Amino acid sequence: MKRLFLVMCALSASVGLSTAQNNRGQERLVKEVRHELVMLPYYNVFDNLAFKVDGSTVTLLGQVTRPTMKSDAERVVKNIEGVEKVVNNIQVLPLSPNDDRIRMAVYRAIYSQPALQRYGMQAVPPIHIIVNNGNVTLEGVVASEADKNIANVQANGVPGVFSVKNNLRVEK
C-alpha cells in the first residue's frame, strides 16, 4: 500500500512537471512564431498576420497583399524548432488599383492625424489597414479608446470606402 502511494505521488509529480514543461514549451513557441512573423522583410501596415499554436501545430491566419508573404510566413514558421505542422490559412487579398488607392488614403488619414502620429513612428505601425474590395478592416492595438475611435472616424471619412470594421484593441 505504501509502495503504491509512492508510485502514485511520483506519477502525479511527473505529470505536473510535464504539464509545466509543456506550458513553457508552448510559451516559447508562441514567442518565436510571433518574432519570426514580425521580422519578415516585407511585412507592413497593409498586412495582418495572426496565428494559433496547438501543441506542435501552428495555424497561420490573417490577410496579406502579396502572395509571397503567405509562403514566406509558412516557410519561416516551419523552420522553428518544435513546429511539426503548419496550417496556412492566410488570405491573399485580390489585386485592385482601387483598393491600393484606398489603402494609401486611409493610411494618410489615420497617421497624419495629430493624435495618432506617434503610432506611425514605429518600425511596424500597430494600426494595420486591411482593404478588401473597398471594405476596410482596422487591426492592431492602440493605447486608448479615444485613439480607437479617432482611427475609425478617419477611416470612415475616406472617399470610396464602403465600410469600416474596427477590430482595434485597447492595451491594458
DRENDO-1510 file (C-alpha; in Angstrom, 1 decimal, always signed):
<recs>
REC; n; res; u; v; w
REC; 1; MET; +0.0; +0.0; +0.0 .
REC; 2; LYS; +2.8; +2.4; +0.9 .
REC; 3; ARG; +4.6; +1.5; -2.3 .
REC; 4; LEU; +1.5; +2.2; -4.4 .
REC; 5; PHE; +1.1; +5.5; -2.7 .
REC; 6; LEU; +4.8; +6.5; -3.5 .
REC; 7; VAL; +4.3; +5.4; -7.1 .
REC; 8; MET; +1.1; +7.5; -7.4 .
REC; 9; CYS; +2.9; +10.5; -5.9 .
REC; 10; ALA; +5.8; +10.1; -8.2 .
REC; 11; LEU; +3.5; +9.8; -11.2 .
REC; 12; SER; +1.4; +12.8; -10.3 .
REC; 13; ALA; +4.6; +14.9; -9.7 .
REC; 14; SER; +6.0; +13.9; -13.1 .
REC; 15; VAL; +2.6; +14.7; -14.8 .
REC; 16; GLY; +2.7; +18.1; -13.1 .
REC; 17; LEU; +6.3; +18.6; -14.2 .
REC; 18; SER; +5.4; +17.5; -17.7 .
REC; 19; THR; +2.5; +20.0; -17.9 .
REC; 20; ALA; +4.7; +22.8; -16.6 .
REC; 21; GLN; +7.3; +21.9; -19.3 .
REC; 22; ASN; +4.6; +21.8; -22.0 .
REC; 23; ASN; +3.4; +25.2; -20.9 .
REC; 24; ARG; +6.9; +26.7; -21.1 .
REC; 25; GLY; +7.4; +25.0; -24.4 .
REC; 26; GLN; +4.2; +26.4; -25.7 .
REC; 27; GLU; +5.1; +29.9; -24.5 .
REC; 28; ARG; +8.5; +29.6; -26.2 .
REC; 29; LEU; +6.8; +28.5; -29.4 .
REC; 30; VAL; +4.3; +31.4; -29.3 .
REC; 31; LYS; +7.1; +33.9; -28.7 .
REC; 32; GLU; +9.3; +32.5; -31.5 .
REC; 33; VAL; +6.4; +32.4; -34.0 .
REC; 34; ARG; +5.5; +36.0; -33.2 .
REC; 35; HIS; +9.1; +37.1; -33.6 .
REC; 36; GLU; +9.6; +35.3; -36.9 .
REC; 37; LEU; +6.4; +36.8; -38.4 .
REC; 38; VAL; +7.1; +40.3; -37.3 .
REC; 39; MET; +10.7; +40.1; -38.7 .
REC; 40; LEU; +9.5; +39.1; -42.3 .
REC; 41; PRO; +11.2; +41.7; -44.5 .
REC; 42; TYR; +8.1; +42.8; -46.4 .
REC; 43; TYR; +5.6; +42.7; -43.6 .
REC; 44; ASN; +3.9; +46.1; -43.4 .
REC; 45; VAL; +0.9; +48.1; -42.2 .
REC; 46; PHE; -1.3; +46.7; -45.0 .
REC; 47; ASP; -0.8; +43.1; -43.9 .
REC; 48; ASN; -2.3; +41.4; -40.9 .
REC; 49; LEU; -0.7; +38.2; -39.6 .
REC; 50; ALA; -2.0; +36.2; -36.7 .
REC; 51; PHE; -1.5; +32.6; -35.6 .
REC; 52; LYS; -2.7; +29.9; -33.2 .
REC; 53; VAL; -0.4; +27.3; -31.6 .
REC; 54; ASP; -1.9; +23.9; -30.6 .
REC; 55; GLY; +0.9; +21.6; -29.4 .
REC; 56; SER; +3.4; +21.4; -32.3 .
REC; 57; THR; +0.9; +22.6; -34.9 .
REC; 58; VAL; +0.8; +26.3; -35.9 .
REC; 59; THR; -2.2; +27.7; -37.8 .
REC; 60; LEU; -1.4; +30.9; -39.7 .
REC; 61; LEU; -4.3; +33.4; -40.1 .
REC; 62; GLY; -4.8; +36.9; -41.5 .
REC; 63; GLN; -4.6; +38.8; -44.8 .
REC; 64; VAL; -1.7; +39.9; -46.9 .
REC; 65; THR; -1.3; +42.0; -50.0 .
REC; 66; ARG; +1.5; +39.8; -51.6 .
REC; 67; PRO; +1.3; +36.1; -52.4 .
REC; 68; THR; +4.9; +35.7; -51.4 .
REC; 69; MET; +4.2; +37.0; -47.9 .
REC; 70; LYS; +1.9; +33.9; -47.4 .
REC; 71; SER; +4.6; +31.5; -48.5 .
REC; 72; ASP; +7.4; +33.3; -46.6 .
REC; 73; ALA; +5.3; +33.2; -43.4 .
REC; 74; GLU; +4.8; +29.5; -43.7 .
REC; 75; ARG; +8.5; +28.9; -44.6 .
REC; 76; VAL; +9.9; +30.7; -41.5 .
REC; 77; VAL; +7.4; +29.1; -39.1 .
REC; 78; LYS; +8.2; +25.6; -40.5 .
REC; 79; ASN; +11.9; +26.2; -39.6 .
REC; 80; ILE; +11.2; +26.9; -35.9 .
REC; 81; GLU; +12.3; +24.1; -33.6 .
REC; 82; GLY; +9.3; +22.2; -32.2 .
REC; 83; VAL; +6.9; +23.0; -35.1 .
REC; 84; GLU; +5.9; +19.8; -36.8 .
REC; 85; LYS; +2.9; +21.1; -38.8 .
REC; 86; VAL; +1.9; +24.4; -40.3 .
REC; 87; VAL; -1.7; +25.1; -41.5 .
REC; 88; ASN; -1.6; +28.1; -43.7 .
REC; 89; ASN; -5.0; +29.9; -43.7 .
REC; 90; ILE; -3.6; +33.3; -44.7 .
REC; 91; GLN; -5.8; +35.1; -47.2 .
REC; 92; VAL; -4.1; +36.8; -50.1 .
REC; 93; LEU; -6.1; +40.0; -50.9 .
REC; 94; PRO; -7.1; +40.5; -54.6 .
REC; 95; LEU; -5.1; +42.9; -56.7 .
REC; 96; SER; -7.0; +46.1; -57.1 .
REC; 97; PRO; -5.9; +49.6; -58.1 .
REC; 98; ASN; -8.9; +51.0; -56.3 .
REC; 99; ASP; -8.0; +49.1; -53.1 .
REC; 100; ASP; -4.4; +50.3; -53.4 .
REC; 101; ARG; -5.7; +53.9; -53.6 .
REC; 102; ILE; -8.0; +53.4; -50.6 .
REC; 103; ARG; -5.1; +51.8; -48.6 .
REC; 104; MET; -2.9; +54.9; -49.1 .
REC; 105; ALA; -5.7; +57.3; -48.4 .
REC; 106; VAL; -6.7; +55.5; -45.2 .
REC; 107; TYR; -3.0; +55.4; -44.2 .
REC; 108; ARG; -2.6; +59.1; -44.7 .
REC; 109; ALA; -5.9; +59.9; -42.9 .
REC; 110; ILE; -5.0; +57.9; -39.9 .
REC; 111; TYR; -1.3; +58.5; -39.5 .
REC; 112; SER; -1.5; +62.2; -40.3 .
REC; 113; GLN; -4.0; +62.8; -37.5 .
REC; 114; PRO; -2.0; +64.5; -34.7 .
REC; 115; ALA; -3.4; +62.2; -32.0 .
REC; 116; LEU; -2.3; +59.1; -33.9 .
REC; 117; GLN; +1.1; +60.3; -35.4 .
REC; 118; ARG; +3.1; +58.6; -32.6 .
REC; 119; TYR; +1.9; +55.2; -33.9 .
REC; 120; GLY; +3.3; +55.9; -37.3 .
REC; 121; MET; +6.8; +56.3; -35.9 .
REC; 122; GLN; +7.2; +52.6; -35.0 .
REC; 123; ALA; +9.1; +50.1; -37.3 .
REC; 124; VAL; +5.8; +48.3; -37.9 .
REC; 125; PRO; +3.0; +50.7; -37.1 .
REC; 126; PRO; +0.4; +49.0; -34.7 .
REC; 127; ILE; -2.7; +50.0; -36.7 .
REC; 128; HIS; -2.9; +47.7; -39.7 .
REC; 129; ILE; -5.2; +48.7; -42.6 .
REC; 130; ILE; -6.7; +45.8; -44.5 .
REC; 131; VAL; -8.7; +46.7; -47.6 .
REC; 132; ASN; -10.7; +44.1; -49.5 .
REC; 133; ASN; -13.0; +45.3; -52.3 .
REC; 134; GLY; -13.4; +48.8; -50.8 .
REC; 135; ASN; -14.2; +47.4; -47.3 .
REC; 136; VAL; -11.7; +48.4; -44.6 .
REC; 137; THR; -10.7; +46.5; -41.5 .
REC; 138; LEU; -8.6; +48.1; -38.8 .
REC; 139; GLU; -6.5; +45.6; -36.8 .
REC; 140; GLY; -4.0; +46.1; -34.1 .
REC; 141; VAL; -3.5; +47.6; -30.7 .
REC; 142; VAL; -3.8; +51.3; -29.5 .
REC; 143; ALA; -3.3; +53.0; -26.2 .
REC; 144; SER; -6.8; +54.3; -25.6 .
REC; 145; GLU; -10.4; +54.1; -26.6 .
REC; 146; ALA; -10.2; +57.6; -27.9 .
REC; 147; ASP; -7.4; +56.6; -30.3 .
REC; 148; LYS; -9.5; +53.6; -31.5 .
REC; 149; ASN; -12.4; +56.0; -32.2 .
REC; 150; ILE; -10.3; +58.6; -33.9 .
REC; 151; ALA; -8.8; +55.9; -36.3 .
REC; 152; ASN; -12.4; +54.7; -37.0 .
REC; 153; VAL; -13.6; +58.2; -37.8 .
REC; 154; GLN; -10.6; +58.9; -40.0 .
REC; 155; ALA; -11.0; +55.7; -42.0 .
REC; 156; ASN; -14.7; +56.3; -42.5 .
REC; 157; GLY; -14.0; +59.7; -43.9 .
REC; 158; VAL; -12.0; +58.4; -46.9 .
REC; 159; PRO; -13.9; +58.6; -50.2 .
REC; 160; GLY; -14.6; +55.2; -51.8 .
REC; 161; VAL; -14.6; +53.3; -48.6 .
REC; 162; PHE; -17.8; +51.1; -48.4 .
REC; 163; SER; -17.5; +50.1; -44.8 .
REC; 164; VAL; -15.1; +50.1; -41.8 .
REC; 165; LYS; -14.8; +47.3; -39.4 .
REC; 166; ASN; -12.8; +48.5; -36.3 .
REC; 167; ASN; -11.1; +45.5; -34.7 .
REC; 168; LEU; -8.5; +47.6; -32.8 .
REC; 169; ARG; -7.9; +46.5; -29.3 .
REC; 170; VAL; -7.1; +48.9; -26.4 .
REC; 171; GLU; -4.0; +47.8; -24.5 .
REC; 172; LYS; -4.4; +47.1; -20.8 .
</recs>
